Amino acid sequence: GQNIDQPTEMTATEGAIVQINCTYQTSGFNGLFWYQQHAGEAPTFLSYNVLDGLEEKGRFSSFLSRSKGYSYLLLKELQMKDSASYLCAVMDSNYQLIWGAGTKLIIKP
Amino acid sequence: TAGITQAPTSQILAAGRSMTLRCTQDMRHNAMYWYRQDLGLGLRLIHYSNTAGTTGKGEVPDGYSVSRANTDDFPLTLASAVPSQTSVYFCASSDSSEGQGEQFFGPGTRLTVL
C-alpha cells in the first residue's frame, strides 16, 4: 500500500530552526510537495522537489532523497505565524497526490 | 482575483438527504479535485477531473458523484448522506494534472451529517 509518515506534532521556540521529516512508500514517484495549513484554513503550497537535493526559498528549505524515500522541510528564524500544520504529499505514478496526516507545529515565545 | 470559491461554508444535513457542494475557479485551470479532510488523516481524494468533460474516481469515491460541464465549475453531490460523510471538504485546481503543477485550494465546506 501507499504510505506517507510524518510526526504528529512538534514544538519549537521563536527564532529557532525546526526540521519536519517525511518518509514515503508510494507506487511510483512524480514529485514531493509541502503545504502549510493554518487551523481552519485551506492548505497553501510551500515547495516542490522532484530531484534529489535541497531547494531553498527564503526561510523555508525542502530536501529530497528518492533512494531513501525521505524528505524534510526546514524552517529557519521561526516566527509565531509559522504555527500551523505542515502537510507532506507525494505524486504517485497516476499523478495523484498521496497526503500525509500533517505535522502540527507549535511555536513558543 | 477570486481564485477558487466553495459554497456553502458550512452545512448541517440530515442523514438520507442529498446535497451538492459547489466549487468554482476563475484561473482557467484544467484539473480540478475534491478532497475530504478528517482529523488524524491526510487529505483523501474523492474525485478528480483532468479537463472539462472528463472525471475520474479517487481513493474514496463511494457515495459521491461529480460532473465537469465546463472549465470553471466542479460540483460534488452526495446522493443520500450518511454520518460517516461528516468532514471538511476541499476543492482544488491546478494548471496541469501532471508534474509540478501546484494545487490551489478553496476555503473548504464543513459538513455535518446527523
Boltz contact constraints between the chains, C-beta under 6 A:
constraints:
  - contact:
      token1: [A, 31]
      token2: [B, 100]
      max_distance: 6.0
  - contact:
      token1: [A, 42]
      token2: [B, 105]
      max_distance: 6.0
  - contact:
      token1: [A, 42]
      token2: [B, 107]
      max_distance: 6.0
  - contact:
      token1: [A, 42]
      token2: [B, 108]
      max_distance: 6.0
  - contact:
      token1: [A, 43]
      token2: [B, 105]
      max_distance: 6.0
  - contact:
      token1: [A, 45]
      token2: [B, 102]
      max_distance: 6.0
  - contact:
      token1: [A, 48]
      token2: [B, 100]
      max_distance: 6.0
  - contact:
      token1: [A, 95]
      token2: [B, 97]
      max_distance: 6.0
  - contact:
      token1: [A, 95]
      token2: [B, 98]
      max_distance: 6.0
  - contact:
      token1: [A, 96]
      token2: [B, 45]
      max_distance: 6.0
  - contact:
      token1: [A, 99]
      token2: [B, 42]
      max_distance: 6.0
  - contact:
      token1: [A, 99]
      token2: [B, 43]
      max_distance: 6.0
  - contact:
      token1: [A, 100]
      token2: [B, 42]
      max_distance: 6.0
  - contact:
      token1: [A, 101]
      token2: [B, 40]
      max_distance: 6.0
  - contact:
      token1: [A, 101]
      token2: [B, 41]
      max_distance: 6.0
  - contact:
      token1: [A, 101]
      token2: [B, 42]
      max_distance: 6.0
